[in-house]
Amino acid sequence: MTANDCERPVPFATEIQPRSGSLAESTADLLVLPVLSGDGGPAEVEGVAEGGLTQVLPAPLGDLFAHYSLTGKPGELAQFPVPRDQGLVRLALLGVGSGSPDDLRKAGAALSRAARGRERAALAWPGVGGDAATAFAEGALLASYTFSLKTAEPPADKRPAPVVEVVDPGAGDLADALERGTRLAAATALARDLINTPSMVKDPAWMAARASEVAADSGLQVRVWDEAELERDGFGAILAVGRGSSRPSRLVQLSYTPENPTAHVVLVGKGITFDTGGLSLKPNDNMSLMKTDMSGSAVVLAVLSALSAVGASVRVTGLLALAENAFGGDATRIGDVLTTYGGTTVEVLNSDAEGRLVLADAMGYAVAELAPDVLVDVATLTGAAKVALGTGTGALYSTDDALAAEIETAGRASGEPLWRMPLTEEYVETTESRVADLANIGTRREFGPAGATDAALFLREFTGGVPWAHLDIAGPGRSTKESGLLSKGGTAFATRTLLRWLAER
């Protein structure tokens, strides 16, 4: 793919295909038998090896489980050659755990990685429900995701398999579930493509152009504010963050309106297309990851792109707050006071706490102009959230218990865990400034380094009492290795969570 190839409707080299019949009838060069786990040890799924496969196995399945020390845990694999009409092919025993959606998602990812270099893989479906099939498709496709600007083709043994068959006597029953998983994975891949694009290409105007293209493809309404319009309409924070860059800020509004919408949800995404820290300059090691600091805006755009595909019945407005945080003669200085949309003044005590500033403008606009029933923001916001929860779990703050529970449930269903953090009222004083309404970092050191909570409390000031959730994805938003569903770079964490949540509201 190329850096501009970010709007692909089916962005995978691999296709998931349901197929009726038995595994023995498949001509795939990688045949996969599921292995269940249980209290009594690993177990075969009854009937999946029938129709000619049992005769070519080197031993009974129970003996093979023992030989390879299999337990059936999800993603566990053992491979060996078996003879077929076309010659020797590989047969894999794949752990699928209990057959739950989470276990099938992990198994799908393991199968996809094992199938690299193959022409076709075929899995005998273990007979579990549609939610598990959706999760399997997510796992298999996202593990096959690649982003590369290399001029050479990858080695043959590293290329994703073009086809993964899901073989089941009633495969037609799985088609819709597999298609749903494909849609969820495709939205995630769109966000990953945007996140992984180098910042020499990806500036605020570029992101706004990609949003307009996605809107055209997805039947969304779109509005873009350029720097003159941001100035005219009073978006002082978005302008201030981008003032040090030669590439000016943008704000993008995307609108999805189904028939007879049941509610209006506004999603706000942090879109810092590159973050130097401004005059509060980051060290080089920290800056090297900062092309991904617009992950929140990529997630929001990807969610809007797929709402129709997942049948969401709520009206959704997405706001992408886009700026490049650079340093230069016009950069915001430490101690400057800016005025956000709606008139709140903010003293900038650290120009590297810029994400909350662009979010504040967009959230203030949403509350004043869009009349949302629910407000949710997504951002790679604070290193403190990563310190608290590591790279596997996102931080969730919310003013509404029911809303928080809904999003947590969607996160568990998506394999994107979120942990609810407290909005500690005693810490509100830390958002106070001596010269403005608010300060953009904590000012009361006696409360300790509660950076993620400070940021959440700052953002709460711009919610206008609307039920609100804040997803700080600084930890799980980036991956430094290939593992499971993840590839190196942006993960687009929370894309599938928000789509599930919105589809089920």
Salt bridges, closest charged atoms under 4 A:
ASP5 OD2 - ARG8 NE 3.69
ASP102 OD1 - ARG105 NH1 3.45
ASP102 OD2 - LYS106 NZ 3.49
GLU138 OE2 - ARG105 NH2 3.40
GLU138 OE1 - ARG496 NH1 2.59
GLU138 OE2 - ARG500 NH2 2.52
GLU165 OE1 - ARG19 NE 3.11
GLU165 OE2 - ARG120 NH1 2.73
GLU179 OE2 - ARG183 NE 2.89
ASP193 OD2 - ARG8 NH2 2.65
ASP203 OD2 - ARG247 NH1 3.86
GLU213 OE2 - ARG210 NH2 2.64
GLU227 OE1 - ARG250 NH1 2.70
ASP233 OD2 - ARG223 NH2 3.82
ASP233 OD1 - ARG232 NE 2.89
ASP275 OD2 - LYS282 NZ 3.55
ASP293 OD1 - LYS270 NZ 2.99
ASP293 OD1 - ARG478 NH2 3.46
GLU324 OE2 - ARG247 NH2 2.76
ASP336 OD2 - ARG243 NH2 3.64
ASP336 OD1 - ARG333 NE 3.48
ASP352 OD2 - LYS282 NZ 3.03
GLU354 OE2 - LYS270 NZ 3.51
ASP377 OD1 - HIS470 ND1 2.57
ASP401 OD1 - ARG420 NH1 2.88
GLU406 OE1 - ARG505 NH1 2.82
GLU416 OE2 - ARG496 NH2 3.50
GLU425 OE2 - ARG460 NH1 2.72
GLU429 OE1 - ARG444 NH1 2.36
GLU446 OE2 - ARG444 NH2 2.46
GLU482 OE1 - ARG113 NH1 3.20
